Amino acid sequence: MSHAEATAAPDAAEAPTSRTTAAGPEVREASEASEAPTRRRGAFGRLLRSELGLVLGRRRNQLLLALLASVPILLGIVLAIVSDSAYAGQGPGFIDRIGGNGLFLVVTSLFLCTPFLLPLVTSIAAGDAIAGEAGGGTLRYLLTVPVRRGTLLVAKALAAMTFMLVAVALVTAAALLAGGLLFGFDDLTLLSGQTIPLTDGVLRMLGVAGYVAMSLTGLVAVGLFFSTLAEVPVGVMAATVVVAIVSTVLDSLPQLSAIHPFLLTHHWFDFAEFLRFEVSWSLLGQGLALQAAWVAIFGSLAWARFTTADITS
C-alpha cells in the first residue's frame, strides 16, 4: 500500500466520526424542534385547565349556575300545582303544552332564560375574563408566565364558552328531570300537528339546547372584547348585557327592519324550528352564520387590543 493510500485510509475511517460529531447539534436541534409543539400543547392544556378551574370553581359562578338550574324546577312545580284550564293558551311559548308532555318544559325554560338570564350569566363569565385579572392586579403577573398573550386570550375565551355551555346544559338537564318527574314524557306533538316518537322528541330538545348555546357565542366574543378595554369587571358585564338588551329592543322595531338581519339577537328564538315537521335548516344556518360573524369581528378586535395593549395592572 502506498503512503498516500495509507494516509487516506485513516482519513476515510475518521470521516464518519467527524460527520457524526458535526451532526450532533443538528440532531439535537431537530429533536427540540419536534418536541416544541408538544410542549406548547402541554402548556396550553395546563393553562386551559387552570382557567376552567377558575371559572367553574368560583362560588359566585356556582351560585349563578344553581339559581339558573332552579328556574325549570320551580316552573315545573308551579305548573304542577296550578293546573287551571282557564289559563290554557296564555303565558310564554309552549307553556300550555307542558302538562301533556314534560319535554315542553325544556323549550319553555330556554325560552324564558334566553332573553336575560342566560345572557347575564354569559356576560359575567366573558366580562370577567380579562378585566377581572386587571382589576385584581394579577394580569401583569399572569403574563410573566412563558405563554403568549394570544394563547392566554384563547384560553380565557374557551373558559367563558365552557361556562356558557354548562349553563345551557344545566337548564336543559334540570328541565328534562323536572318535566319527566312531574309530567312524564310522551311522543312529541309538533307545532304543525304531526307526532314524532319520544326518542326523536328528545333529540329535538337537545337540538334546541345546542342552538341556544351556539346563539350565545357572539355575546361571549363581545364580552371578551369589552373585557380587554377596562379594569372594572362589573362595568364590562353590564355593558355586555346592555348590548343584548339593545339588540332585542332594536329587533322589535319594524322601522329598523333593514338592520334586523345583522343584530346579535335576531335569530335567537329560531330554535322553534326544531318543533316543526320540516326544519328550516337554512334559517338555522343564517343564525349560526350571524353568530360566526360576530365572533370573528369581536374576537379579532379582542385579539388586536389584548396583544398590543400596554399592561400595567
C-alpha positions in Angstrom: 0.0 0.0 0.0 1.4 3.4 -0.9 1.9 6.2 1.7 -1.0 8.2 0.1 -3.3 5.2 0.4 -2.2 4.6 4.0 -2.9 8.2 4.8 -6.2 8.2 3.1 -7.4 5.2 5.0 -7.4 6.8 8.4 -9.0 9.9 7.0 -11.7 7.7 5.5 -12.2 6.0 8.8 -12.3 9.2 10.7 -14.8 10.9 8.2 -17.9 9.2 9.6 -16.9 10.1 13.1 -16.4 13.8 12.2 -19.7 13.8 10.3 -21.5 12.2 13.3 -19.9 14.7 15.6 -20.9 17.6 13.4 -24.4 16.3 13.0 -24.9 16.1 16.8 -26.1 19.7 17.3 -28.3 19.4 14.2 -29.9 16.3 15.6 -30.5 17.9 18.9 -32.0 21.0 17.3 -34.3 18.8 15.1 -35.3 16.9 18.2 -36.0 20.1 20.2 -38.0 21.5 17.2 -40.1 18.4 17.0 -40.8 18.5 20.8 -41.6 22.2 20.8 -45.2 21.8 19.6 -45.8 19.1 22.2 -44.5 21.4 24.9 -46.7 24.2 23.7 -49.7 22.0 23.6 -48.9 20.8 27.1 -48.5 24.4 28.4 -51.8 25.4 26.7 -53.6 22.4 28.2 -52.4 23.3 31.7 -53.4 27.0 31.2 -56.8 26.0 29.9 -57.4 23.6 32.9 -56.4 26.4 35.2 -58.8 28.9 33.6 -61.6 26.3 33.7 -61.0 25.6 37.3 -61.0 29.4 38.0 -64.3 30.0 36.2 -66.2 26.9 37.3 -64.7 26.9 40.8 -65.8 30.4 41.9 -68.6 30.3 44.5 -70.3 33.2 42.7 -70.4 31.4 39.4 -71.5 28.2 41.1 -74.4 30.1 42.8 -75.4 31.5 39.5 -75.5 28.1 37.9 -77.5 26.7 40.7 -80.1 29.6 40.5 -80.3 29.1 36.7 -80.9 25.4 37.1 -83.7 26.1 39.6 -85.7 28.0 37.0 -87.2 25.0 35.2 -87.6 23.1 38.5 -89.6 26.0 40.1 -91.5 26.5 36.9 -92.5 22.8 36.7 -93.6 22.7 40.4 -95.7 25.8 39.9 -97.4 24.4 36.8 -98.0 21.1 38.5 -99.7 22.8 41.4 -101.6 25.4 39.4 -103.2 23.4 36.6 -106.1 25.6 35.7 -107.6 25.1 32.3 -108.7 28.8 32.3 -105.1 29.8 31.6 -104.8 27.5 28.6 -103.2 29.3 25.7 -101.8 32.0 27.9 -98.3 32.7 29.1 -94.9 32.2 27.3 -94.5 30.0 24.4 -95.3 26.3 24.8 -96.2 26.7 28.5 -99.7 25.4 28.0 -98.3 22.1 26.5 -96.1 21.2 29.4 -98.9 19.4 31.3 -99.4 16.9 28.5 -95.7 16.3 27.8 -92.8 17.2 30.1 -90.5 17.7 27.1 -92.0 21.1 26.5 -90.6 22.2 29.8 -87.2 22.2 28.1 -88.4 24.6 25.4 -90.3 26.8 27.8 -87.4 27.1 30.2 -84.9 28.0 27.5 -87.5 30.4 26.1 -87.7 32.2 29.4 -84.0 32.2 30.1 -82.7 33.3 26.7 -83.8 36.9 26.8 -82.0 37.9 30.0 -80.8 35.2 32.4 -78.5 33.2 30.0 -77.1 36.5 28.5 -76.4 37.7 32.1 -74.6 34.6 33.1 -72.6 34.6 29.8 -71.7 38.3 30.3 -70.4 37.6 33.8 -68.1 34.9 32.6 -66.9 36.8 29.5 -66.7 40.2 31.1 -64.6 39.0 34.0 -62.1 37.1 31.8 -59.5 39.9 31.4 -61.0 42.8 33.3 -61.2 40.7 36.5 -57.5 39.9 36.3 -56.6 43.6 35.5 -58.9 44.9 38.3 -57.3 42.5 40.8 -53.8 43.4 39.8 -52.9 39.9 38.7 -52.9 40.3 34.9 -49.4 41.7 34.8 -48.1 38.8 36.8 -50.1 36.3 34.8 -48.3 37.5 31.7 -44.9 36.7 33.2 -45.7 33.0 32.7 -44.0 31.8 29.5 -47.1 31.9 27.4 -48.1 34.3 24.6 -50.8 36.9 25.1 -52.8 35.4 22.2 -52.7 32.0 23.8 -53.9 33.4 27.1 -56.8 35.1 25.4 -57.8 31.9 23.6 -57.8 30.1 26.9 -59.9 32.8 28.5 -62.4 32.7 25.6 -62.7 28.9 25.8 -63.2 29.0 29.5 -66.0 31.6 29.1 -67.6 29.5 26.3 -67.4 26.4 28.5 -69.2 28.2 31.3 -71.9 29.3 29.0 -72.3 25.7 27.7 -72.5 24.4 31.2 -75.3 27.0 32.0 -77.3 25.9 29.0 -76.7 22.2 29.7 -77.9 22.7 33.4 -81.1 24.4 32.3 -81.8 21.6 29.8 -80.9 18.8 32.2 -83.0 20.3 35.1 -85.9 20.8 32.7 -85.7 17.2 31.5 -85.5 15.9 35.1 -88.4 18.1 36.4 -90.5 17.5 33.2 -90.1 13.7 33.4 -90.9 13.5 37.2 -93.8 16.0 37.3 -95.5 15.4 33.9 -93.9 12.4 32.3 -92.8 12.1 28.7 -94.7 11.1 25.6 -94.5 11.2 21.9 -93.9 14.8 20.8 -96.7 16.6 19.0 -95.1 19.3 16.8 -96.4 22.7 16.0 -97.7 21.5 12.7 -99.8 18.8 14.4 -97.7 15.7 13.4 -96.5 13.4 16.2 -93.0 12.0 16.3 -91.6 9.2 18.6 -90.2 10.1 22.1 -86.6 9.4 21.1 -86.9 11.8 18.2 -88.5 14.3 20.5 -85.6 14.1 23.0 -83.1 14.6 20.1 -85.0 17.7 19.0 -84.9 19.1 22.6 -81.1 18.6 22.5 -81.1 20.4 19.2 -82.9 23.3 20.8 -80.4 23.5 23.6 -77.5 23.2 21.2 -78.8 26.1 19.0 -79.4 28.3 22.1 -75.8 27.7 23.2 -74.4 28.5 19.7 -76.6 31.6 19.6 -74.7 33.0 22.7 -71.2 32.6 21.2 -71.4 36.1 19.7 -72.1 37.6 23.1 -69.1 35.8 24.5 -66.9 37.5 21.9 -68.5 40.9 22.7 -67.9 40.5 26.4 -64.3 39.3 25.8 -63.6 42.4 23.7 -65.1 44.7 26.3 -63.1 42.9 29.0 -59.8 44.0 27.2 -60.8 47.6 27.4 -61.4 48.2 31.1 -60.3 47.1 34.5 -63.7 47.2 36.2 -65.4 43.8 35.6 -68.8 44.9 36.8 -68.9 47.7 34.2 -67.9 45.3 31.5 -70.5 42.7 32.5 -73.2 45.4 32.5 -72.1 46.8 29.1 -72.2 43.3 27.6 -75.7 42.7 28.9 -76.8 46.1 27.5 -75.6 45.0 24.1 -78.0 42.1 24.2 -80.9 44.2 25.5 -80.4 47.0 23.0 -80.2 44.4 20.2 -83.5 42.9 21.3 -85.2 46.3 21.5 -84.0 47.3 18.1 -85.1 44.0 16.7 -88.6 44.6 17.9 -88.9 47.9 15.9 -90.3 47.3 12.4 -89.0 50.7 11.3 -85.5 49.3 11.6 -86.1 46.1 9.7 -83.2 46.9 7.4 -80.7 46.2 10.1 -82.6 43.3 11.8 -80.6 40.6 10.0 -77.3 41.9 11.4 -78.5 42.3 15.1 -77.0 39.9 17.6 -80.3 38.6 18.9 -82.2 38.5 15.6 -82.1 34.7 15.3 -82.1 33.8 19.0 -85.6 32.3 19.0 -85.3 30.4 15.8 -84.9 27.2 17.9 -88.7 26.8 17.4 -87.8 25.4 14.0 -86.9 22.1 15.8 -90.6 21.8 16.7 -91.7 21.8 13.1 -92.0 18.7 11.0 -89.8 20.2 8.2 -87.0 22.0 10.0 -85.8 25.1 8.1 -82.1 24.3 8.2 -81.4 27.4 6.0 -82.9 29.6 8.7 -80.9 28.0 11.4 -77.8 28.3 9.2 -78.4 32.0 8.9 -78.5 32.3 12.7 -75.3 30.3 13.1 -73.6 32.4 10.4 -74.6 35.6 12.1 -73.0 34.4 15.4 -69.9 33.3 13.5 -69.6 36.8 12.0 -70.0 38.4 15.5 -67.4 36.0 16.9 -65.0 36.8 14.0 -65.3 40.6 14.3 -65.2 41.0 18.1 -62.8 38.1 18.5 -60.4 39.9 16.2 -60.9 43.2 18.0 -60.2 41.5 21.3 -57.1 39.9 19.9 -55.8 43.1 18.4 -56.4 45.0 21.6 -55.0 42.5 24.1 -51.9 41.6 22.1 -50.8 45.2 21.6 -52.1 46.9 24.8 -49.6 48.2 27.4 -50.5 46.1 30.5 -49.7 47.9 33.7 -52.0 46.3 36.2 
